Amino acid sequence: MSELTTTIGAVLRQKAAGAVLSIAPDASVYQAIEVMAEKSVGALLVMDGGQLLGIVSERDYARKVVLQGHSSKDTPVSTIMSTPVLTVTREHTVGECLRIITDKHFRHLAVMEQGAVVGVVSIGDLVNCVISEQEQTIKHLHAYISGAAS
C-alpha cells in the first residue's frame, strides 16, 4: 500500500495503545502544559464530557500566553484553545491529512467516528508512516534487483 493512500485507521493501529489525551476547558493552561510534558505530547484535545470543543498546543501556549504576558496558572485553557478543530475519519488517507496539515498549518488532527473522538494524529505520525512505507519499498526493490541479477 502506498504511504499516501494508507488510511488513518491503519496509522492509529500502529500507534501505542492508550486513551485520547484531553483536558477540560476550565483547567488552567499550566495544568495543560504539565500534562503535555508528562505525556511527551505537543497538544491536548479540549473536551467537555464527550464533546470536542478545541485543541490546545504548545504553540498556543507560546503565542497566546507567553508572548502576551498572561499567567499560565490564571488562564483557562478555553481562552487559548484553537477552534474549530478540523477532524478526519479513519478512512481519510495519509496524503489527505498531510494536505490538510500543510494547507492549514496545523500539527494535529482529531480522528472522529460516529460523533466520538477515537484518536489524534500528528504531523510526526504521518511523516513516520511515509518513512516506514518508503523503507519497505526500498527493501522490496533491493530484493527484486538482487533476485533479478542472480
PyRosetta script that sets phi, psi and omega in degrees:
from pyrosetta import init, pose_from_sequence

init()
pose = pose_from_sequence("MSELTTTIGAVLRQKAAGAVLSIAPDASVYQAIEVMAEKSVGALLVMDGGQLLGIVSERDYARKVVLQGHSSKDTPVSTIMSTPVLTVTREHTVGECLRIITDKHFRHLAVMEQGAVVGVVSIGDLVNCVISEQEQTIKHLHAYISGAAS")
pose.set_psi(1, 132.9)
pose.set_omega(1, 179.6)
pose.set_phi(2, -68.9)
pose.set_psi(2, 144.2)
pose.set_omega(2, -177.3)
pose.set_phi(3, -59.7)
pose.set_psi(3, -29.6)
pose.set_omega(3, -177.9)
pose.set_phi(4, -82.5)
pose.set_psi(4, -13.3)
pose.set_omega(4, 177.6)
pose.set_phi(5, -107.4)
pose.set_psi(5, 0.0)
pose.set_omega(5, 173.7)
pose.set_phi(6, -61.4)
pose.set_psi(6, 137.5)
pose.set_omega(6, -178.7)
pose.set_phi(7, -82.2)
pose.set_psi(7, 157.9)
pose.set_omega(7, 176.6)
pose.set_phi(8, -65.9)
pose.set_psi(8, -29.8)
pose.set_omega(8, 174.1)
pose.set_phi(9, -57.4)
pose.set_psi(9, -42.0)
pose.set_omega(9, 178.5)
pose.set_phi(10, -67.6)
pose.set_psi(10, -38.1)
pose.set_omega(10, 177.6)
pose.set_phi(11, -63.0)
pose.set_psi(11, -44.8)
pose.set_omega(11, 180.0)
pose.set_phi(12, -62.4)
pose.set_psi(12, -37.0)
pose.set_omega(12, 178.7)
pose.set_phi(13, -65.2)
pose.set_psi(13, -29.3)
pose.set_omega(13, -179.9)
pose.set_phi(14, -78.3)
pose.set_psi(14, -24.3)
pose.set_omega(14, -178.4)
pose.set_phi(15, -72.6)
pose.set_psi(15, 156.5)
pose.set_omega(15, 176.8)
pose.set_phi(16, -59.3)
pose.set_psi(16, 137.2)
pose.set_omega(16, 179.8)
pose.set_phi(17, -65.3)
pose.set_psi(17, 147.4)
pose.set_omega(17, 178.7)
pose.set_phi(18, 160.6)
pose.set_psi(18, 166.5)
pose.set_omega(18, -178.6)
pose.set_phi(19, -73.1)
pose.set_psi(19, 155.7)
pose.set_omega(19, 173.6)
pose.set_phi(20, -69.5)
pose.set_psi(20, 129.5)
pose.set_omega(20, -178.3)
pose.set_phi(21, -82.9)
pose.set_psi(21, 127.4)
pose.set_omega(21, -178.9)
pose.set_phi(22, -144.9)
pose.set_psi(22, 169.9)
pose.set_omega(22, 178.8)
pose.set_phi(23, -143.5)
pose.set_psi(23, 152.8)
pose.set_omega(23, 179.3)
pose.set_phi(24, -76.0)
pose.set_psi(24, 150.5)
pose.set_omega(24, -177.8)
pose.set_phi(25, -64.4)
pose.set_psi(25, -25.2)
pose.set_omega(25, -178.8)
pose.set_phi(26, -91.5)
pose.set_psi(26, 0.0)
pose.set_omega(26, 175.4)
pose.set_phi(27, -68.7)
pose.set_psi(27, 154.5)
pose.set_omega(27, 179.4)
pose.set_phi(28, -77.2)
pose.set_psi(28, 155.4)
pose.set_omega(28, 175.5)
pose.set_phi(29, -59.3)
pose.set_psi(29, -37.0)
pose.set_omega(29, 178.0)
pose.set_phi(30, -57.9)
pose.set_psi(30, -45.1)
pose.set_omega(30, 178.6)
pose.set_phi(31, -61.9)
pose.set_psi(31, -39.8)
pose.set_omega(31, 179.0)
pose.set_phi(32, -63.5)
pose.set_psi(32, -43.7)
pose.set_omega(32, 179.8)
pose.set_phi(33, -65.4)
pose.set_psi(33, -37.4)
pose.set_omega(33, 176.0)
pose.set_phi(34, -59.6)
pose.set_psi(34, -45.9)
pose.set_omega(34, -179.7)
pose.set_phi(35, -64.3)
pose.set_psi(35, -44.6)
pose.set_omega(35, 179.3)
pose.set_phi(36, -59.4)
pose.set_psi(36, -43.3)
pose.set_omega(36, 179.8)
pose.set_phi(37, -65.6)
pose.set_psi(37, -44.8)
pose.set_omega(37, -179.2)
pose.set_phi(38, -62.5)
pose.set_psi(38, -38.9)
pose.set_omega(38, -176.0)
pose.set_phi(39, -95.2)
pose.set_psi(39, -2.0)
pose.set_omega(39, -179.3)
pose.set_phi(40, 56.0)
pose.set_psi(40, 49.5)
pose.set_omega(40, 176.5)
pose.set_phi(41, -125.3)
pose.set_psi(41, 160.7)
pose.set_omega(41, -178.0)
pose.set_phi(42, -101.5)
pose.set_psi(42, -2.2)
pose.set_omega(42, -178.8)
pose.set_phi(43, -159.3)
pose.set_psi(43, 156.6)
pose.set_omega(43, 175.3)
pose.set_phi(44, -131.1)
pose.set_psi(44, 143.1)
pose.set_omega(44, 171.6)
pose.set_phi(45, -74.0)
pose.set_psi(45, 143.5)
pose.set_omega(45, 175.4)
pose.set_phi(46, -101.9)
pose.set_psi(46, 116.3)
pose.set_omega(46, -174.1)
pose.set_phi(47, -132.4)
pose.set_psi(47, 144.8)
pose.set_omega(47, 173.8)
pose.set_phi(48, -118.7)
pose.set_psi(48, 105.6)
pose.set_omega(48, -171.1)
pose.set_phi(49, 66.4)
pose.set_psi(49, -126.3)
pose.set_omega(49, 177.5)
pose.set_phi(50, -97.6)
pose.set_psi(50, 4.1)
pose.set_omega(50, -175.5)
pose.set_phi(51, -91.4)
pose.set_psi(51, 126.8)
pose.set_omega(51, 177.6)
pose.set_phi(52, -80.3)
pose.set_psi(52, 118.9)
pose.set_omega(52, -177.8)
pose.set_phi(53, -103.7)
pose.set_psi(53, -32.0)
pose.set_omega(53, -176.3)
pose.set_phi(54, -177.2)
pose.set_psi(54, -169.6)
pose.set_omega(54, 176.2)
pose.set_phi(55, -140.2)
pose.set_psi(55, 139.9)
pose.set_omega(55, 178.8)
pose.set_phi(56, -121.4)
pose.set_psi(56, 133.0)
pose.set_omega(56, -175.6)
pose.set_phi(57, -129.0)
pose.set_psi(57, 168.1)
pose.set_omega(57, 174.9)
pose.set_phi(58, -58.5)
pose.set_psi(58, -34.6)
pose.set_omega(58, 177.9)
pose.set_phi(59, -63.8)
pose.set_psi(59, -42.6)
pose.set_omega(59, 176.3)
pose.set_phi(60, -59.0)
pose.set_psi(60, -43.5)
pose.set_omega(60, 179.8)
pose.set_phi(61, -60.1)
pose.set_psi(61, -49.6)
pose.set_omega(61, -177.1)
pose.set_phi(62, -62.9)
pose.set_psi(62, -42.1)
pose.set_omega(62, -174.1)
pose.set_phi(63, -85.9)
pose.set_psi(63, -31.1)
pose.set_omega(63, -172.7)
pose.set_phi(64, -107.1)
pose.set_psi(64, -9.3)
pose.set_omega(64, 177.7)
pose.set_phi(65, -118.1)
pose.set_psi(65, -63.4)
pose.set_omega(65, -174.8)
pose.set_phi(66, -60.1)
pose.set_psi(66, -54.8)
pose.set_omega(66, -175.6)
pose.set_phi(67, -67.9)
pose.set_psi(67, -23.5)
pose.set_omega(67, -179.8)
pose.set_phi(68, -97.4)
pose.set_psi(68, 3.8)
pose.set_omega(68, 174.8)
pose.set_phi(69, 71.7)
pose.set_psi(69, 24.2)
pose.set_omega(69, 177.8)
pose.set_phi(70, -84.9)
pose.set_psi(70, 163.1)
pose.set_omega(70, 176.6)
pose.set_phi(71, -92.9)
pose.set_psi(71, 125.7)
pose.set_omega(71, -179.5)
pose.set_phi(72, -68.5)
pose.set_psi(72, -24.2)
pose.set_omega(72, 179.4)
pose.set_phi(73, -80.3)
pose.set_psi(73, -22.2)
pose.set_omega(73, -178.2)
pose.set_phi(74, -104.0)
pose.set_psi(74, -5.5)
pose.set_omega(74, -176.2)
pose.set_phi(75, -101.0)
pose.set_psi(75, 122.9)
pose.set_omega(75, 176.6)
pose.set_phi(76, -74.4)
pose.set_psi(76, 148.5)
pose.set_omega(76, 179.3)
pose.set_phi(77, -54.2)
pose.set_psi(77, -37.2)
pose.set_omega(77, -176.4)
pose.set_phi(78, -59.7)
pose.set_psi(78, -24.1)
pose.set_omega(78, -178.5)
pose.set_phi(79, -81.7)
pose.set_psi(79, -18.1)
pose.set_omega(79, -179.3)
pose.set_phi(80, -116.8)
pose.set_psi(80, -6.9)
pose.set_omega(80, -176.2)
pose.set_phi(81, -64.0)
pose.set_psi(81, 152.7)
pose.set_omega(81, 175.9)
pose.set_phi(82, -88.6)
pose.set_psi(82, 132.0)
pose.set_omega(82, 177.3)
pose.set_phi(83, -142.7)
pose.set_psi(83, 155.9)
pose.set_omega(83, -12.8)
pose.set_phi(84, -72.1)
pose.set_psi(84, 159.7)
pose.set_omega(84, 178.9)
pose.set_phi(85, -86.9)
pose.set_psi(85, 126.4)
pose.set_omega(85, 173.0)
pose.set_phi(86, -77.3)
pose.set_psi(86, 132.0)
pose.set_omega(86, -178.8)
pose.set_phi(87, -119.5)
pose.set_psi(87, 158.3)
pose.set_omega(87, 175.4)
pose.set_phi(88, -129.9)
pose.set_psi(88, 173.6)
pose.set_omega(88, 177.2)
pose.set_phi(89, -113.9)
pose.set_psi(89, 172.0)
pose.set_omega(89, 176.7)
pose.set_phi(90, -61.9)
pose.set_psi(90, -23.3)
pose.set_omega(90, -177.2)
pose.set_phi(91, -83.1)
pose.set_psi(91, -16.2)
pose.set_omega(91, 176.3)
pose.set_phi(92, -61.0)
pose.set_psi(92, 151.9)
pose.set_omega(92, 178.7)
pose.set_phi(93, -96.6)
pose.set_psi(93, 163.5)
pose.set_omega(93, 176.4)
pose.set_phi(94, -59.1)
pose.set_psi(94, -41.7)
pose.set_omega(94, 179.2)
pose.set_phi(95, -60.8)
pose.set_psi(95, -43.8)
pose.set_omega(95, 178.2)
pose.set_phi(96, -62.5)
pose.set_psi(96, -42.7)
pose.set_omega(96, -178.7)
pose.set_phi(97, -68.7)
pose.set_psi(97, -37.3)
pose.set_omega(97, 176.0)
pose.set_phi(98, -62.3)
pose.set_psi(98, -38.7)
pose.set_omega(98, 177.2)
pose.set_phi(99, -63.9)
pose.set_psi(99, -44.3)
pose.set_omega(99, 179.7)
pose.set_phi(100, -60.9)
pose.set_psi(100, -50.1)
pose.set_omega(100, -178.0)
pose.set_phi(101, -61.0)
pose.set_psi(101, -42.1)
pose.set_omega(101, 180.0)
pose.set_phi(102, -68.2)
pose.set_psi(102, -47.4)
pose.set_omega(102, -177.7)
pose.set_phi(103, -65.2)
pose.set_psi(103, -38.7)
pose.set_omega(103, -174.8)
pose.set_phi(104, -97.0)
pose.set_psi(104, -4.1)
pose.set_omega(104, -179.5)
pose.set_phi(105, 59.9)
pose.set_psi(105, 41.7)
pose.set_omega(105, 176.0)
pose.set_phi(106, -100.4)
pose.set_psi(106, 164.5)
pose.set_omega(106, 175.3)
pose.set_phi(107, -119.1)
pose.set_psi(107, -12.9)
pose.set_omega(107, -176.7)
pose.set_phi(108, -139.7)
pose.set_psi(108, 144.7)
pose.set_omega(108, 174.6)
pose.set_phi(109, -130.2)
pose.set_psi(109, 133.2)
pose.set_omega(109, 174.6)
pose.set_phi(110, -79.7)
pose.set_psi(110, 142.1)
pose.set_omega(110, 178.4)
pose.set_phi(111, -107.2)
pose.set_psi(111, 122.7)
pose.set_omega(111, -176.8)
pose.set_phi(112, -114.3)
pose.set_psi(112, 148.9)
pose.set_omega(112, 174.1)
pose.set_phi(113, -146.0)
pose.set_psi(113, 120.6)
pose.set_omega(113, -179.6)
pose.set_phi(114, 51.8)
pose.set_psi(114, 44.2)
pose.set_omega(114, 175.9)
pose.set_phi(115, 80.0)
pose.set_psi(115, 2.1)
pose.set_omega(115, -178.9)
pose.set_phi(116, -118.9)
pose.set_psi(116, 145.1)
pose.set_omega(116, 176.4)
pose.set_phi(117, -74.5)
pose.set_psi(117, 127.8)
pose.set_omega(117, 179.6)
pose.set_phi(118, -116.7)
pose.set_psi(118, -4.2)
pose.set_omega(118, 179.1)
pose.set_phi(119, 172.2)
pose.set_psi(119, 178.5)
pose.set_omega(119, 176.5)
pose.set_phi(120, -138.2)
pose.set_psi(120, 137.0)
pose.set_omega(120, 172.1)
pose.set_phi(121, -118.4)
pose.set_psi(121, 140.6)
pose.set_omega(121, 179.4)
pose.set_phi(122, -108.3)
pose.set_psi(122, 167.0)
pose.set_omega(122, 176.0)
pose.set_phi(123, -58.3)
pose.set_psi(123, -35.1)
pose.set_omega(123, 177.5)
pose.set_phi(124, -62.4)
pose.set_psi(124, -41.4)
pose.set_omega(124, 177.5)
pose.set_phi(125, -60.2)
pose.set_psi(125, -43.2)
pose.set_omega(125, -178.1)
pose.set_phi(126, -67.8)
pose.set_psi(126, -43.6)
pose.set_omega(126, 179.0)
pose.set_phi(127, -65.0)
pose.set_psi(127, -42.1)
pose.set_omega(127, 177.8)
pose.set_phi(128, -59.7)
pose.set_psi(128, -38.3)
pose.set_omega(128, 177.7)
pose.set_phi(129, -62.8)
pose.set_psi(129, -45.8)
pose.set_omega(129, 179.4)
pose.set_phi(130, -60.9)
pose.set_psi(130, -46.5)
pose.set_omega(130, -179.3)
pose.set_phi(131, -61.8)
pose.set_psi(131, -44.6)
pose.set_omega(131, -179.9)
pose.set_phi(132, -60.7)
pose.set_psi(132, -45.0)
pose.set_omega(132, 179.7)
pose.set_phi(133, -65.6)
pose.set_psi(133, -38.4)
pose.set_omega(133, 178.3)
pose.set_phi(134, -65.7)
pose.set_psi(134, -38.9)
pose.set_omega(134, 177.5)
pose.set_phi(135, -62.3)
pose.set_psi(135, -41.0)
pose.set_omega(135, 177.8)
pose.set_phi(136, -64.2)
pose.set_psi(136, -41.8)
pose.set_omega(136, 178.8)
pose.set_phi(137, -62.1)
pose.set_psi(137, -43.1)
pose.set_omega(137, 179.2)
pose.set_phi(138, -62.3)
pose.set_psi(138, -43.5)
pose.set_omega(138, 178.0)
pose.set_phi(139, -60.4)
pose.set_psi(139, -43.3)
pose.set_omega(139, -179.8)
pose.set_phi(140, -65.7)
pose.set_psi(140, -39.3)
pose.set_omega(140, 178.6)
pose.set_phi(141, -66.5)
pose.set_psi(141, -41.8)
pose.set_omega(141, 176.7)
pose.set_phi(142, -60.9)
pose.set_psi(142, -44.6)
pose.set_omega(142, 179.5)
pose.set_phi(143, -63.4)
pose.set_psi(143, -40.9)
pose.set_omega(143, -179.9)
pose.set_phi(144, -64.6)
pose.set_psi(144, -46.7)
pose.set_omega(144, -179.6)
pose.set_phi(145, -64.7)
pose.set_psi(145, -43.7)
pose.set_omega(145, 179.3)
pose.set_phi(146, -62.5)
pose.set_psi(146, -41.0)
pose.set_omega(146, 178.9)
pose.set_phi(147, -69.2)
pose.set_psi(147, -37.3)
pose.set_omega(147, -178.7)
pose.set_phi(148, -73.2)
pose.set_psi(148, -29.2)
pose.set_omega(148, -176.5)
pose.set_phi(149, -79.8)
pose.set_psi(149, -19.3)
pose.set_omega(149, -175.7)
pose.set_phi(150, -71.6)
pose.dump_pdb("model.pdb")
